[in-house]
């Protein structure tokens, strides 16, 4: 797994330029507080959709402004998501 500890601004340009088109997990932050942790088969596409409009009342209240991601393949992404949820205790849950 590759964990990008760099904090990226949560915007369309950054997602398109920095995020690979592979599977993994992502962490959305709102004012440097962990807002949500997700797993995706296609990081670039899913983060691109999220940055265009979030259909989650909790995330609308805690609007993400930064993100981090890890590349994780197959079942590793769901396992890693659960680990990160335990470590970071996000504000918003599924």
Secondary structure, DSSP 8 states (H G I E B T S, - for coil): -EEEEEEEE-SHHHHHHH--SS-EEEEEEETTEEEEEEEESSHHHHHHHHHH----HHHHHT---EEEEEE--THHHHHHHHHHHHHH--S---
